[in-house]
């Protein structure tokens, strides 16, 4: 079951990993850990168990 939860600083590496291919393909800009951390309150994650399946 997928649940929506607020992102935490602990989630940042997994969030960055999810968009690696889009960054490499030039679809989105890379955001470093500090940039994501600054805006972490803006992110909502879709989690299936402990796995992040979207944000």
Order of alpha helices (4+ residues) and beta strands (2+ residues): beta-alpha-alpha-alpha-beta-beta
